[in-house]
Amino acid sequence: MEITGKIIAVLEPRKGTSSRTGSEWVCGQYVLETMDQYPRKLFFEVFGSDRMQQFNIQLGEVMTVSFDIDAREYQGRWYNGVRAFRVDRNVQAAPIAAAPVAPDTTPFGGAPVPTQAPAPASTETPTSAPFAPQAEGEDLPF
């Protein structure tokens, strides 16, 4: 999965020692914000000091990041992990534009949007009302 956005936070890297091998590890933590009409934020990690140096992600950069998303279980609970495996800095920051709306779409109210001006009202009176009262004093059409 790839997402283009701006790095809005560079957090303190997590460090530790592997319980199996005894070697030390480091994991960089970043937050990317998309540049859509409604921006979204994504927290991701870069595992390994060699990749952190290779990517050299800086605050305020606009880039496309390729992610690997995985879930794991620990003591009966599930956790999501989002790790970057590639960074592309050759991204042009596009201006945010509203999406075009097709003229034949209907709004949430359900009524179609008129495409022409309404016809002028007729001056003739109808000969019979479609919903005439059934009894005197009753004004309901049913």
C-alpha positions as CSV (number, residue, x, y, z in Angstrom):
1,M,0.0,0.0,0.0
2,E,1.3,3.5,-0.8
3,I,0.2,6.8,0.7
4,T,1.4,10.3,-0.2
5,G,1.6,12.9,2.4
6,K,3.6,15.3,4.6
7,I,5.6,14.2,7.7
8,I,4.0,16.1,10.6
9,A,5.8,14.3,13.5
10,V,9.1,12.6,14.0
11,L,8.8,10.7,17.3
12,E,11.5,9.3,19.6
13,P,12.8,6.0,18.3
14,R,12.0,2.8,20.3
15,K,15.0,0.8,21.3
16,G,15.5,-2.6,22.8
17,T,17.3,-5.9,22.9
18,S,16.1,-9.1,21.3
19,S,15.3,-11.8,23.8
20,R,16.3,-14.5,21.3
21,T,19.5,-13.2,19.8
22,G,20.6,-10.6,22.4
23,S,21.2,-8.1,19.7
24,E,20.0,-4.5,20.0
25,W,17.3,-3.1,17.7
26,V,15.9,0.4,16.9
27,C,12.6,1.4,15.4
28,G,11.9,5.0,14.1
29,Q,8.4,6.4,14.6
30,Y,6.7,8.9,12.3
31,V,3.3,10.4,11.5
32,L,2.3,11.2,7.9
33,E,-0.7,13.4,7.1
34,T,-2.4,13.0,3.7
35,M,-3.1,16.1,1.6
36,D,-6.7,15.3,0.7
37,Q,-9.7,17.5,1.1
38,Y,-10.2,15.7,4.5
39,P,-6.6,14.9,5.7
40,R,-6.0,11.7,7.5
41,K,-3.0,10.9,9.8
42,L,-1.1,7.6,9.8
43,F,1.4,6.5,12.4
44,F,4.1,4.2,10.9
45,E,7.5,2.7,11.9
46,V,10.8,2.2,10.1
47,F,12.5,-0.9,11.6
48,G,16.3,-1.0,11.8
49,S,19.0,1.7,12.1
50,D,20.2,1.0,8.6
51,R,16.8,1.7,7.1
52,M,16.3,4.8,9.3
53,Q,19.6,6.2,7.9
54,Q,18.7,5.2,4.3
55,F,15.3,6.8,4.4
56,N,16.4,9.8,6.5
57,I,12.9,11.0,7.0
58,Q,12.7,14.7,8.1
59,L,9.9,16.8,9.6
60,G,7.9,18.7,6.9
61,E,8.9,16.5,3.9
62,V,6.3,15.5,1.3
63,M,6.8,11.9,0.2
64,T,5.1,8.7,-0.9
65,V,5.6,5.9,1.6
66,S,5.1,2.2,0.8
67,F,3.7,0.3,3.8
68,D,3.4,-3.3,5.0
69,I,0.4,-3.7,7.3
70,D,0.3,-6.7,9.7
71,A,-1.6,-7.7,12.8
72,R,-0.2,-9.8,15.6
73,E,-1.6,-11.4,18.8
74,Y,-0.1,-10.9,22.2
75,Q,-1.6,-12.3,25.4
76,G,-5.1,-12.6,23.8
77,R,-5.1,-9.1,22.3
78,W,-4.5,-8.1,18.7
79,Y,-2.3,-5.2,17.6
80,N,-1.8,-3.6,14.1
81,G,1.7,-2.8,12.8
82,V,2.4,-0.4,9.9
83,R,6.0,-0.5,8.7
84,A,7.5,1.4,5.8
85,F,9.7,-0.5,3.4
86,R,10.2,2.2,0.7
87,V,10.2,6.0,0.5
88,D,9.9,8.1,-2.6
89,R,10.7,11.8,-2.3
90,N,10.0,12.7,-6.0
91,V,6.5,13.9,-5.2
92,Q,5.0,17.2,-6.3
93,A,2.7,18.7,-3.7
94,A,-0.6,19.0,-5.6
95,P,-3.0,21.7,-4.6
96,I,-6.2,20.5,-3.0
97,A,-9.2,20.8,-5.4
98,A,-12.8,20.0,-4.8
99,A,-14.0,16.9,-6.7
100,P,-16.2,17.7,-9.7
101,V,-19.9,16.9,-9.2
102,A,-21.8,15.3,-12.1
103,P,-24.8,17.4,-13.1
104,D,-27.2,14.4,-13.1
105,T,-26.5,13.3,-9.5
106,T,-29.1,13.6,-6.8
107,P,-28.4,15.1,-3.4
108,F,-29.0,13.3,-0.1
109,G,-32.6,14.6,0.0
110,G,-33.4,12.4,-3.0
111,A,-34.9,15.0,-5.3
112,P,-33.1,15.4,-8.6
113,V,-31.2,18.6,-9.2
114,P,-33.1,20.6,-12.0
115,T,-30.9,21.2,-15.0
116,Q,-33.3,23.7,-16.7
117,A,-35.3,26.6,-15.4
118,P,-38.8,25.7,-14.3
119,A,-41.6,26.3,-16.9
120,P,-43.8,29.3,-16.3
121,A,-47.0,28.7,-14.3
122,S,-50.1,28.2,-16.4
123,T,-52.9,30.9,-16.0
124,E,-55.6,28.3,-16.7
125,T,-57.5,26.8,-13.7
126,P,-57.9,23.1,-13.6
127,T,-61.3,21.7,-14.3
128,S,-61.3,19.2,-11.4
129,A,-59.1,19.0,-8.4
130,P,-57.3,15.7,-8.1
131,F,-57.8,15.5,-4.3
132,A,-61.2,17.0,-3.5
133,P,-62.6,16.8,0.0
134,Q,-64.9,13.8,0.5
135,A,-67.2,15.5,3.1
136,E,-67.8,19.0,4.2
137,G,-65.1,20.1,6.7
138,E,-62.7,17.3,5.8
139,D,-59.6,18.5,4.1
140,L,-57.6,15.3,3.9
141,P,-57.1,13.9,0.4
142,F,-57.6,10.3,1.6
